[in-house]
Amino acid sequence: MIDIYKILGLILIPIIKINIKLRIINGKELPDRFRERYGVSEISFKDNRQVIWIHAASLGEFKSADYFIEKYHNKFNLLITTTTVSAAKYALDCYGNKITHQFAPLDISIWVKKFLKKWEPHLIIWIESDLWPTTLNIIKKKKINAILVNLRLSPKSLKRWSVIPFFYTNLLNSFSQVFAQSKIDLERIQSISNKSIKFIGNLKFSNKNKK
């Protein structure tokens, strides 16, 4: 199934690029940074410290990253990726001197590989439930240590994943450790997956940044 998904993604590249141009016109993409969606970056880290890649798709999800940023920014190079422009603005406004921000590459194999080759993360911290099959499959194949935190599973998502529970488990198996956002989420996830899941609470509540 994952191979079919990857091939379909490659076939759709022309349409994806047209969509990116439309998003730029509609103000949903930054015109000077859209190439980051293709795994291309004009910047690099200035030192050789190991890289921790923290991914949080939206603003709400990114607020769970505060704990990790404050804990690790002095010892590691922190690469933050988001999907939305609003999350990018928040990340740079609140943590600009502690992180390097990039827009996450779209879930196309050639772009994901280009991104990983560029940044060479030592550890990946993935926040919540924005699970991308191609990206996670490549991370697993490259044996990059990754953890998934604040994972949630809504009733609607549970119903959808219940149709192909093996695929959901395969996604979770890309991570060495998985932590659920709530005990209810933990129960839902365990109902369709045999992956070992832990509960540590909602990390959003640990965010001391009030902006």
mmCIF file of the C-alpha atoms, coordinates in Angstrom:
data_MODEL
# 
_entry.id   MODEL 
# 
loop_
_atom_site.group_PDB 
_atom_site.id 
_atom_site.type_symbol 
_atom_site.label_atom_id 
_atom_site.label_alt_id 
_atom_site.label_comp_id 
_atom_site.label_asym_id 
_atom_site.label_entity_id 
_atom_site.label_seq_id 
_atom_site.pdbx_PDB_ins_code 
_atom_site.Cartn_x 
_atom_site.Cartn_y 
_atom_site.Cartn_z 
_atom_site.occupancy 
_atom_site.B_iso_or_equiv 
_atom_site.pdbx_formal_charge 
_atom_site.auth_seq_id 
_atom_site.auth_comp_id 
_atom_site.auth_asym_id 
_atom_site.auth_atom_id 
_atom_site.pdbx_PDB_model_num 
ATOM 1   C CA . MET A 1 1   ? 0.000   0.000  0.000   1.00 0.00 ? 1   MET A CA 1 
ATOM 2   C CA . ILE A 1 2   ? 2.783   2.454  0.870   1.00 0.00 ? 2   ILE A CA 1 
ATOM 3   C CA . ASP A 1 3   ? 4.469   1.858  -2.509  1.00 0.00 ? 3   ASP A CA 1 
ATOM 4   C CA . ILE A 1 4   ? 1.239   2.712  -4.329  1.00 0.00 ? 4   ILE A CA 1 
ATOM 5   C CA . TYR A 1 5   ? 0.901   5.842  -2.193  1.00 0.00 ? 5   TYR A CA 1 
ATOM 6   C CA . LYS A 1 6   ? 4.464   6.917  -3.054  1.00 0.00 ? 6   LYS A CA 1 
ATOM 7   C CA . ILE A 1 7   ? 3.969   6.362  -6.810  1.00 0.00 ? 7   ILE A CA 1 
ATOM 8   C CA . LEU A 1 8   ? 0.682   8.286  -6.750  1.00 0.00 ? 8   LEU A CA 1 
ATOM 9   C CA . GLY A 1 9   ? 2.443   11.167 -5.026  1.00 0.00 ? 9   GLY A CA 1 
ATOM 10  C CA . LEU A 1 10  ? 5.095   11.337 -7.751  1.00 0.00 ? 10  LEU A CA 1 
ATOM 11  C CA . ILE A 1 11  ? 2.429   11.297 -10.466 1.00 0.00 ? 11  ILE A CA 1 
ATOM 12  C CA . LEU A 1 12  ? 0.610   14.192 -8.802  1.00 0.00 ? 12  LEU A CA 1 
ATOM 13  C CA . ILE A 1 13  ? 3.650   16.479 -8.567  1.00 0.00 ? 13  ILE A CA 1 
ATOM 14  C CA . PRO A 1 14  ? 2.532   18.790 -11.443 1.00 0.00 ? 14  PRO A CA 1 
ATOM 15  C CA . ILE A 1 15  ? -0.878  19.249 -9.802  1.00 0.00 ? 15  ILE A CA 1 
ATOM 16  C CA . ILE A 1 16  ? 0.730   19.815 -6.398  1.00 0.00 ? 16  ILE A CA 1 
ATOM 17  C CA . LYS A 1 17  ? 2.957   22.558 -7.825  1.00 0.00 ? 17  LYS A CA 1 
ATOM 18  C CA . ILE A 1 18  ? -0.041  24.268 -9.437  1.00 0.00 ? 18  ILE A CA 1 
ATOM 19  C CA . ASN A 1 19  ? -1.815  24.126 -6.073  1.00 0.00 ? 19  ASN A CA 1 
ATOM 20  C CA . ILE A 1 20  ? 1.200   25.728 -4.376  1.00 0.00 ? 20  ILE A CA 1 
ATOM 21  C CA . LYS A 1 21  ? 1.076   28.606 -6.875  1.00 0.00 ? 21  LYS A CA 1 
ATOM 22  C CA . LEU A 1 22  ? -2.634  29.086 -6.157  1.00 0.00 ? 22  LEU A CA 1 
ATOM 23  C CA . ARG A 1 23  ? -1.932  29.068 -2.417  1.00 0.00 ? 23  ARG A CA 1 
ATOM 24  C CA . ILE A 1 24  ? 0.681   31.805 -2.924  1.00 0.00 ? 24  ILE A CA 1 
ATOM 25  C CA . ILE A 1 25  ? -1.885  33.903 -4.801  1.00 0.00 ? 25  ILE A CA 1 
ATOM 26  C CA . ASN A 1 26  ? -4.408  33.368 -1.989  1.00 0.00 ? 26  ASN A CA 1 
ATOM 27  C CA . GLY A 1 27  ? -1.919  34.303 0.717   1.00 0.00 ? 27  GLY A CA 1 
ATOM 28  C CA . LYS A 1 28  ? -1.669  30.817 2.182   1.00 0.00 ? 28  LYS A CA 1 
ATOM 29  C CA . GLU A 1 29  ? 2.006   30.402 1.244   1.00 0.00 ? 29  GLU A CA 1 
ATOM 30  C CA . LEU A 1 30  ? 4.929   32.788 1.574   1.00 0.00 ? 30  LEU A CA 1 
ATOM 31  C CA . PRO A 1 31  ? 6.201   33.543 -1.962  1.00 0.00 ? 31  PRO A CA 1 
ATOM 32  C CA . ASP A 1 32  ? 9.836   33.691 -0.858  1.00 0.00 ? 32  ASP A CA 1 
ATOM 33  C CA . ARG A 1 33  ? 9.700   30.354 1.016   1.00 0.00 ? 33  ARG A CA 1 
ATOM 34  C CA . PHE A 1 34  ? 7.503   27.992 -1.021  1.00 0.00 ? 34  PHE A CA 1 
ATOM 35  C CA . ARG A 1 35  ? 10.545  25.968 -2.164  1.00 0.00 ? 35  ARG A CA 1 
ATOM 36  C CA . GLU A 1 36  ? 10.847  24.654 1.391   1.00 0.00 ? 36  GLU A CA 1 
ATOM 37  C CA . ARG A 1 37  ? 7.762   22.566 0.571   1.00 0.00 ? 37  ARG A CA 1 
ATOM 38  C CA . TYR A 1 38  ? 10.002  20.748 -1.920  1.00 0.00 ? 38  TYR A CA 1 
ATOM 39  C CA . GLY A 1 39  ? 12.743  20.082 0.628   1.00 0.00 ? 39  GLY A CA 1 
ATOM 40  C CA . VAL A 1 40  ? 14.883  22.981 -0.621  1.00 0.00 ? 40  VAL A CA 1 
ATOM 41  C CA . SER A 1 41  ? 16.428  25.473 1.799   1.00 0.00 ? 41  SER A CA 1 
ATOM 42  C CA . GLU A 1 42  ? 18.730  28.463 1.448   1.00 0.00 ? 42  GLU A CA 1 
ATOM 43  C CA . ILE A 1 43  ? 19.962  28.360 5.053   1.00 0.00 ? 43  ILE A CA 1 
ATOM 44  C CA . SER A 1 44  ? 22.077  26.040 7.207   1.00 0.00 ? 44  SER A CA 1 
ATOM 45  C CA . PHE A 1 45  ? 23.114  25.689 10.822  1.00 0.00 ? 45  PHE A CA 1 
ATOM 46  C CA . LYS A 1 46  ? 26.231  27.610 11.768  1.00 0.00 ? 46  LYS A CA 1 
ATOM 47  C CA . ASP A 1 47  ? 27.754  24.900 13.966  1.00 0.00 ? 47  ASP A CA 1 
ATOM 48  C CA . ASN A 1 48  ? 28.068  21.107 14.064  1.00 0.00 ? 48  ASN A CA 1 
ATOM 49  C CA . ARG A 1 49  ? 25.822  20.360 17.013  1.00 0.00 ? 49  ARG A CA 1 
ATOM 50  C CA . GLN A 1 50  ? 23.404  17.454 16.496  1.00 0.00 ? 50  GLN A CA 1 
ATOM 51  C CA . VAL A 1 51  ? 20.021  18.344 15.055  1.00 0.00 ? 51  VAL A CA 1 
ATOM 52  C CA . ILE A 1 52  ? 16.674  17.674 16.693  1.00 0.00 ? 52  ILE A CA 1 
ATOM 53  C CA . TRP A 1 53  ? 13.799  18.037 14.249  1.00 0.00 ? 53  TRP A CA 1 
ATOM 54  C CA . ILE A 1 54  ? 10.495  18.989 15.881  1.00 0.00 ? 54  ILE A CA 1 
ATOM 55  C CA . HIS A 1 55  ? 7.430   18.868 13.635  1.00 0.00 ? 55  HIS A CA 1 
ATOM 56  C CA . ALA A 1 56  ? 4.100   20.448 14.535  1.00 0.00 ? 56  ALA A CA 1 
ATOM 57  C CA . ALA A 1 57  ? 1.675   21.098 11.703  1.00 0.00 ? 57  ALA A CA 1 
ATOM 58  C CA . SER A 1 58  ? -0.496  23.924 13.020  1.00 0.00 ? 58  SER A CA 1 
ATOM 59  C CA . LEU A 1 59  ? -0.410  26.657 15.647  1.00 0.00 ? 59  LEU A CA 1 
ATOM 60  C CA . GLY A 1 60  ? -2.359  24.607 18.190  1.00 0.00 ? 60  GLY A CA 1 
ATOM 61  C CA . GLU A 1 61  ? -0.027  21.647 17.814  1.00 0.00 ? 61  GLU A CA 1 
ATOM 62  C CA . PHE A 1 62  ? 3.083   23.818 17.917  1.00 0.00 ? 62  PHE A CA 1 
ATOM 63  C CA . LYS A 1 63  ? 2.196   25.096 21.390  1.00 0.00 ? 63  LYS A CA 1 
ATOM 64  C CA . SER A 1 64  ? 3.050   21.608 22.652  1.00 0.00 ? 64  SER A CA 1 
ATOM 65  C CA . ALA A 1 65  ? 6.648   22.118 21.508  1.00 0.00 ? 65  ALA A CA 1 
ATOM 66  C CA . ASP A 1 66  ? 7.508   24.654 24.215  1.00 0.00 ? 66  ASP A CA 1 
ATOM 67  C CA . TYR A 1 67  ? 8.788   22.021 26.655  1.00 0.00 ? 67  TYR A CA 1 
ATOM 68  C CA . PHE A 1 68  ? 11.218  20.542 24.109  1.00 0.00 ? 68  PHE A CA 1 
ATOM 69  C CA . ILE A 1 69  ? 12.466  23.901 22.841  1.00 0.00 ? 69  ILE A CA 1 
ATOM 70  C CA . GLU A 1 70  ? 13.265  25.172 26.321  1.00 0.00 ? 70  GLU A CA 1 
ATOM 71  C CA . LYS A 1 71  ? 14.870  21.869 27.309  1.00 0.00 ? 71  LYS A CA 1 
ATOM 72  C CA . TYR A 1 72  ? 17.096  21.339 24.276  1.00 0.00 ? 72  TYR A CA 1 
ATOM 73  C CA . HIS A 1 73  ? 17.875  24.629 22.532  1.00 0.00 ? 73  HIS A CA 1 
ATOM 74  C CA . ASN A 1 74  ? 21.143  25.174 24.426  1.00 0.00 ? 74  ASN A CA 1 
ATOM 75  C CA . LYS A 1 75  ? 22.575  21.750 23.612  1.00 0.00 ? 75  LYS A CA 1 
ATOM 76  C CA . PHE A 1 76  ? 21.262  21.011 20.120  1.00 0.00 ? 76  PHE A CA 1 
ATOM 77  C CA . ASN A 1 77  ? 20.389  22.714 16.869  1.00 0.00 ? 77  ASN A CA 1 
ATOM 78  C CA . LEU A 1 78  ? 16.587  22.786 16.846  1.00 0.00 ? 78  LEU A CA 1 
ATOM 79  C CA . LEU A 1 79  ? 14.926  22.499 13.451  1.00 0.00 ? 79  LEU A CA 1 
ATOM 80  C CA . ILE A 1 80  ? 11.236  23.360 13.693  1.00 0.00 ? 80  ILE A CA 1 
ATOM 81  C CA . THR A 1 81  ? 8.851   22.549 10.869  1.00 0.00 ? 81  THR A CA 1 
ATOM 82  C CA . THR A 1 82  ? 5.238   23.604 10.576  1.00 0.00 ? 82  THR A CA 1 
ATOM 83  C CA . THR A 1 83  ? 2.638   23.345 7.847   1.00 0.00 ? 83  THR A CA 1 
ATOM 84  C CA . THR A 1 84  ? 0.711   26.587 8.327   1.00 0.00 ? 84  THR A CA 1 
ATOM 85  C CA . VAL A 1 85  ? 1.943   30.162 7.966   1.00 0.00 ? 85  VAL A CA 1 
ATOM 86  C CA . SER A 1 86  ? 0.323   31.145 11.277  1.00 0.00 ? 86  SER A CA 1 
ATOM 87  C CA . ALA A 1 87  ? 2.301   28.471 13.125  1.00 0.00 ? 87  ALA A CA 1 
ATOM 88  C CA . ALA A 1 88  ? 5.489   29.629 11.410  1.00 0.00 ? 88  ALA A CA 1 
ATOM 89  C CA . LYS A 1 89  ? 4.890   33.228 12.498  1.00 0.00 ? 89  LYS A CA 1 
ATOM 90  C CA . TYR A 1 90  ? 4.211   32.171 16.089  1.00 0.00 ? 90  TYR A CA 1 
ATOM 91  C CA . ALA A 1 91  ? 7.337   29.990 16.175  1.00 0.00 ? 91  ALA A CA 1 
ATOM 92  C CA . LEU A 1 92  ? 9.589   32.783 14.918  1.00 0.00 ? 92  LEU A CA 1 
ATOM 93  C CA . ASP A 1 93  ? 7.982   35.483 17.071  1.00 0.00 ? 93  ASP A CA 1 
ATOM 94  C CA . CYS A 1 94  ? 8.264   33.456 20.290  1.00 0.00 ? 94  CYS A CA 1 
ATOM 95  C CA . TYR A 1 95  ? 11.399  31.351 19.737  1.00 0.00 ? 95  TYR A CA 1 
ATOM 96  C CA . GLY A 1 96  ? 13.283  32.971 16.873  1.00 0.00 ? 96  GLY A CA 1 
ATOM 97  C CA . ASN A 1 97  ? 16.577  33.120 18.750  1.00 0.00 ? 97  ASN A CA 1 
ATOM 98  C CA . LYS A 1 98  ? 16.361  29.462 19.807  1.00 0.00 ? 98  LYS A CA 1 
ATOM 99  C CA . ILE A 1 99  ? 15.254  27.657 16.660  1.00 0.00 ? 99  ILE A CA 1 
ATOM 100 C CA . THR A 1 100 ? 15.601  27.404 12.905  1.00 0.00 ? 100 THR A CA 1 
ATOM 101 C CA . HIS A 1 101 ? 12.233  27.266 11.177  1.00 0.00 ? 101 HIS A CA 1 
ATOM 102 C CA . GLN A 1 102 ? 11.334  25.600 7.889   1.00 0.00 ? 102 GLN A CA 1 
ATOM 103 C CA . PHE A 1 103 ? 8.046   24.716 6.278   1.00 0.00 ? 103 PHE A CA 1 
ATOM 104 C CA . ALA A 1 104 ? 7.652   20.947 6.296   1.00 0.00 ? 104 ALA A CA 1 
ATOM 105 C CA . PRO A 1 105 ? 8.290   19.234 2.966   1.00 0.00 ? 105 PRO A CA 1 
ATOM 106 C CA . LEU A 1 106 ? 5.209   17.847 1.290   1.00 0.00 ? 106 LEU A CA 1 
ATOM 107 C CA . ASP A 1 107 ? 4.763   14.093 1.561   1.00 0.00 ? 107 ASP A CA 1 
ATOM 108 C CA . ILE A 1 108 ? 6.525   13.216 -1.697  1.00 0.00 ? 108 ILE A CA 1 
ATOM 109 C CA . SER A 1 109 ? 9.481   10.816 -1.527  1.00 0.00 ? 109 SER A CA 1 
ATOM 110 C CA . ILE A 1 110 ? 12.005  12.890 -3.528  1.00 0.00 ? 110 ILE A CA 1 
ATOM 111 C CA . TRP A 1 111 ? 11.259  16.015 -1.471  1.00 0.00 ? 111 TRP A CA 1 
ATOM 112 C CA . VAL A 1 112 ? 11.366  14.226 1.874   1.00 0.00 ? 112 VAL A CA 1 
ATOM 113 C CA . LYS A 1 113 ? 14.705  12.577 1.009   1.00 0.00 ? 113 LYS A CA 1 
ATOM 114 C CA . LYS A 1 114 ? 16.134  15.930 -0.073  1.00 0.00 ? 114 LYS A CA 1 
ATOM 115 C CA . PHE A 1 115 ? 14.998  17.469 3.227   1.00 0.00 ? 115 PHE A CA 1 
ATOM 116 C CA . LEU A 1 116 ? 16.516  14.686 5.346   1.00 0.00 ? 116 LEU A CA 1 
ATOM 117 C CA . LYS A 1 117 ? 19.790  14.782 3.409   1.00 0.00 ? 117 LYS A CA 1 
ATOM 118 C CA . LYS A 1 118 ? 20.007  18.527 3.976   1.00 0.00 ? 118 LYS A CA 1 
ATOM 119 C CA . TRP A 1 119 ? 19.307  18.559 7.729   1.00 0.00 ? 119 TRP A CA 1 
ATOM 120 C CA . GLU A 1 120 ? 20.409  15.084 8.894   1.00 0.00 ? 120 GLU A CA 1 
ATOM 121 C CA . PRO A 1 121 ? 18.340  15.002 12.113  1.00 0.00 ? 121 PRO A CA 1 
ATOM 122 C CA . HIS A 1 122 ? 19.681  12.971 15.032  1.00 0.00 ? 122 HIS A CA 1 
ATOM 123 C CA . LEU A 1 123 ? 16.251  12.795 16.667  1.00 0.00 ? 123 LEU A CA 1 
ATOM 124 C CA . ILE A 1 124 ? 12.729  13.559 15.461  1.00 0.00 ? 124 ILE A CA 1 
ATOM 125 C CA . ILE A 1 125 ? 9.946   14.719 17.775  1.00 0.00 ? 125 ILE A CA 1 
ATOM 126 C CA . TRP A 1 126 ? 6.596   14.516 15.996  1.00 0.00 ? 126 TRP A CA 1 
ATOM 127 C CA . ILE A 1 127 ? 3.667   16.286 17.658  1.00 0.00 ? 127 ILE A CA 1 
ATOM 128 C CA . GLU A 1 128 ? 0.047   15.088 17.578  1.00 0.00 ? 128 GLU A CA 1 
ATOM 129 C CA . SER A 1 129 ? -1.661  13.313 14.703  1.00 0.00 ? 129 SER A CA 1 
ATOM 130 C CA . ASP A 1 130 ? -0.428  14.775 11.417  1.00 0.00 ? 130 ASP A CA 1 
ATOM 131 C CA . LEU A 1 131 ? 0.913   11.416 10.224  1.00 0.00 ? 131 LEU A CA 1 
ATOM 132 C CA . TRP A 1 132 ? 2.420   11.383 6.723   1.00 0.00 ? 132 TRP A CA 1 
ATOM 133 C CA . PRO A 1 133 ? 2.887   7.871  5.285   1.00 0.00 ? 133 PRO A CA 1 
ATOM 134 C CA . THR A 1 134 ? 5.781   8.560  2.898   1.00 0.00 ? 134 THR A CA 1 
ATOM 135 C CA . THR A 1 135 ? 7.726   10.703 5.346   1.00 0.00 ? 135 THR A CA 1 
ATOM 136 C CA . LEU A 1 136 ? 7.341   8.215  8.191   1.00 0.00 ? 136 LEU A CA 1 
ATOM 137 C CA . ASN A 1 137 ? 8.216   5.281  5.949   1.00 0.00 ? 137 ASN A CA 1 
ATOM 138 C CA . ILE A 1 138 ? 11.455  6.962  4.864   1.00 0.00 ? 138 ILE A CA 1 
ATOM 139 C CA . ILE A 1 139 ? 12.311  7.893  8.457   1.00 0.00 ? 139 ILE A CA 1 
ATOM 140 C CA . LYS A 1 140 ? 11.838  4.270  9.453   1.00 0.00 ? 140 LYS A CA 1 
ATOM 141 C CA . LYS A 1 141 ? 13.976  2.977  6.562   1.00 0.00 ? 141 LYS A CA 1 
ATOM 142 C CA . LYS A 1 142 ? 16.748  5.414  7.441   1.00 0.00 ? 142 LYS A CA 1 
ATOM 143 C CA . LYS A 1 143 ? 16.530  4.241  11.079  1.00 0.00 ? 143 LYS A CA 1 
ATOM 144 C CA . ILE A 1 144 ? 16.274  7.772  12.443  1.00 0.00 ? 144 ILE A CA 1 
ATOM 145 C CA . ASN A 1 145 ? 15.161  7.748  16.063  1.00 0.00 ? 145 ASN A CA 1 
ATOM 146 C CA . ALA A 1 146 ? 11.706  9.343  16.282  1.00 0.00 ? 146 ALA A CA 1 
ATOM 147 C CA . ILE A 1 147 ? 9.122   9.799  19.023  1.00 0.00 ? 147 ILE A CA 1 
ATOM 148 C CA . LEU A 1 148 ? 5.474   10.781 18.702  1.00 0.00 ? 148 LEU A CA 1 
ATOM 149 C CA . VAL A 1 149 ? 3.986   12.964 21.444  1.00 0.00 ? 149 VAL A CA 1 
ATOM 150 C CA . ASN A 1 150 ? 0.528   14.319 22.251  1.00 0.00 ? 150 ASN A CA 1 
ATOM 151 C CA . LEU A 1 151 ? -1.053  11.798 19.878  1.00 0.00 ? 151 LEU A CA 1 
ATOM 152 C CA . ARG A 1 152 ? -4.801  12.089 19.649  1.00 0.00 ? 152 ARG A CA 1 
ATOM 153 C CA . LEU A 1 153 ? -7.425  10.042 17.816  1.00 0.00 ? 153 LEU A CA 1 
ATOM 154 C CA . SER A 1 154 ? -10.873 11.546 17.363  1.00 0.00 ? 154 SER A CA 1 
ATOM 155 C CA . PRO A 1 155 ? -13.982 9.344  17.034  1.00 0.00 ? 155 PRO A CA 1 
ATOM 156 C CA . LYS A 1 156 ? -14.093 10.229 13.326  1.00 0.00 ? 156 LYS A CA 1 
ATOM 157 C CA . SER A 1 157 ? -10.442 9.256  12.823  1.00 0.00 ? 157 SER A CA 1 
ATOM 158 C CA . LEU A 1 158 ? -10.943 6.078  14.847  1.00 0.00 ? 158 LEU A CA 1 
ATOM 159 C CA . LYS A 1 159 ? -13.764 5.032  12.540  1.00 0.00 ? 159 LYS A CA 1 
ATOM 160 C CA . ARG A 1 160 ? -11.626 5.730  9.464   1.00 0.00 ? 160 ARG A CA 1 
ATOM 161 C CA . TRP A 1 161 ? -8.508  3.925  10.719  1.00 0.00 ? 161 TRP A CA 1 
ATOM 162 C CA . SER A 1 162 ? -10.579 0.965  11.920  1.00 0.00 ? 162 SER A CA 1 
ATOM 163 C CA . VAL A 1 163 ? -11.018 0.028  8.262   1.00 0.00 ? 163 VAL A CA 1 
ATOM 164 C CA . ILE A 1 164 ? -7.228  -0.371 7.797   1.00 0.00 ? 164 ILE A CA 1 
ATOM 165 C CA . PRO A 1 165 ? -5.824  -0.789 11.334  1.00 0.00 ? 165 PRO A CA 1 
ATOM 166 C CA . PHE A 1 166 ? -2.659  -2.497 10.050  1.00 0.00 ? 166 PHE A CA 1 
ATOM 167 C CA . PHE A 1 167 ? -1.731  0.659  8.108   1.00 0.00 ? 167 PHE A CA 1 
ATOM 168 C CA . TYR A 1 168 ? -2.216  2.841  11.188  1.00 0.00 ? 168 TYR A CA 1 
ATOM 169 C CA . THR A 1 169 ? -0.026  0.484  13.213  1.00 0.00 ? 169 THR A CA 1 
ATOM 170 C CA . ASN A 1 170 ? 2.646   0.624  10.515  1.00 0.00 ? 170 ASN A CA 1 
ATOM 171 C CA . LEU A 1 171 ? 2.681   4.408  10.816  1.00 0.00 ? 171 LEU A CA 1 
ATOM 172 C CA . LEU A 1 172 ? 3.036   4.222  14.591  1.00 0.00 ? 172 LEU A CA 1 
ATOM 173 C CA . ASN A 1 173 ? 5.841   1.688  14.223  1.00 0.00 ? 173 ASN A CA 1 
ATOM 174 C CA . SER A 1 174 ? 7.964   4.417  12.643  1.00 0.00 ? 174 SER A CA 1 
ATOM 175 C CA . PHE A 1 175 ? 8.363   5.763  16.183  1.00 0.00 ? 175 PHE A CA 1 
ATOM 176 C CA . SER A 1 176 ? 10.393  4.226  18.990  1.00 0.00 ? 176 SER A CA 1 
ATOM 177 C CA . GLN A 1 177 ? 7.983   5.683  21.553  1.00 0.00 ? 177 GLN A CA 1 
ATOM 178 C CA . VAL A 1 178 ? 4.425   6.998  21.328  1.00 0.00 ? 178 VAL A CA 1 
ATOM 179 C CA . PHE A 1 179 ? 2.703   9.138  23.958  1.00 0.00 ? 179 PHE A CA 1 
ATOM 180 C CA . ALA A 1 180 ? -1.064  9.752  23.904  1.00 0.00 ? 180 ALA A CA 1 
ATOM 181 C CA . GLN A 1 181 ? -2.596  13.152 24.655  1.00 0.00 ? 181 GLN A CA 1 
ATOM 182 C CA . SER A 1 182 ? -5.281  11.765 26.978  1.00 0.00 ? 182 SER A CA 1 
ATOM 183 C CA . LYS A 1 183 ? -6.431  8.502  28.497  1.00 0.00 ? 183 LYS A CA 1 
ATOM 184 C CA . ILE A 1 184 ? -9.395  8.488  26.133  1.00 0.00 ? 184 ILE A CA 1 
ATOM 185 C CA . ASP A 1 185 ? -7.054  8.824  23.157  1.00 0.00 ? 185 ASP A CA 1 
ATOM 186 C CA . LEU A 1 186 ? -4.914  6.051  24.620  1.00 0.00 ? 186 LEU A CA 1 
ATOM 187 C CA . GLU A 1 187 ? -7.916  3.702  24.762  1.00 0.00 ? 187 GLU A CA 1 
ATOM 188 C CA . ARG A 1 188 ? -8.970  4.546  21.206  1.00 0.00 ? 188 ARG A CA 1 
ATOM 189 C CA . ILE A 1 189 ? -5.494  3.960  19.822  1.00 0.00 ? 189 ILE A CA 1 
ATOM 190 C CA . GLN A 1 190 ? -5.083  0.668  21.678  1.00 0.00 ? 190 GLN A CA 1 
ATOM 191 C CA . SER A 1 191 ? -8.419  -0.530 20.297  1.00 0.00 ? 191 SER A CA 1 
ATOM 192 C CA . ILE A 1 192 ? -6.988  -0.657 16.769  1.00 0.00 ? 192 ILE A CA 1 
ATOM 193 C CA . SER A 1 193 ? -3.239  -1.038 17.317  1.00 0.00 ? 193 SER A CA 1 
ATOM 194 C CA . ASN A 1 194 ? -0.951  -3.334 19.292  1.00 0.00 ? 194 ASN A CA 1 
ATOM 195 C CA . LYS A 1 195 ? 1.736   -0.630 19.424  1.00 0.00 ? 195 LYS A CA 1 
ATOM 196 C CA . SER A 1 196 ? 2.884   0.097  22.973  1.00 0.00 ? 196 SER A CA 1 
ATOM 197 C CA . ILE A 1 197 ? 1.438   3.510  23.890  1.00 0.00 ? 197 ILE A CA 1 
ATOM 198 C CA . LYS A 1 198 ? 2.109   5.606  26.990  1.00 0.00 ? 198 LYS A CA 1 
ATOM 199 C CA . PHE A 1 199 ? 0.211   8.497  28.559  1.00 0.00 ? 199 PHE A CA 1 
ATOM 200 C CA . ILE A 1 200 ? 1.986   11.567 29.955  1.00 0.00 ? 200 ILE A CA 1 
ATOM 201 C CA . GLY A 1 201 ? -0.728  14.225 29.667  1.00 0.00 ? 201 GLY A CA 1 
ATOM 202 C CA . ASN A 1 202 ? -1.345  17.099 27.274  1.00 0.00 ? 202 ASN A CA 1 
ATOM 203 C CA . LEU A 1 203 ? 1.916   18.995 26.659  1.00 0.00 ? 203 LEU A CA 1 
ATOM 204 C CA . LYS A 1 204 ? 0.011   22.150 25.705  1.00 0.00 ? 204 LYS A CA 1 
ATOM 205 C CA . PHE A 1 205 ? -0.610  22.746 29.398  1.00 0.00 ? 205 PHE A CA 1 
ATOM 206 C CA . SER A 1 206 ? 3.145   22.989 29.979  1.00 0.00 ? 206 SER A CA 1 
ATOM 207 C CA . ASN A 1 207 ? 3.477   25.943 27.588  1.00 0.00 ? 207 ASN A CA 1 
ATOM 208 C CA . LYS A 1 208 ? 4.415   28.998 29.631  1.00 0.00 ? 208 LYS A CA 1 
ATOM 209 C CA . ASN A 1 209 ? 4.521   31.286 26.621  1.00 0.00 ? 209 ASN A CA 1 
ATOM 210 C CA . LYS A 1 210 ? 1.397   33.431 26.748  1.00 0.00 ? 210 LYS A CA 1 
ATOM 211 C CA . LYS A 1 211 ? 1.739   35.154 23.364  1.00 0.00 ? 211 LYS A CA 1 
# 
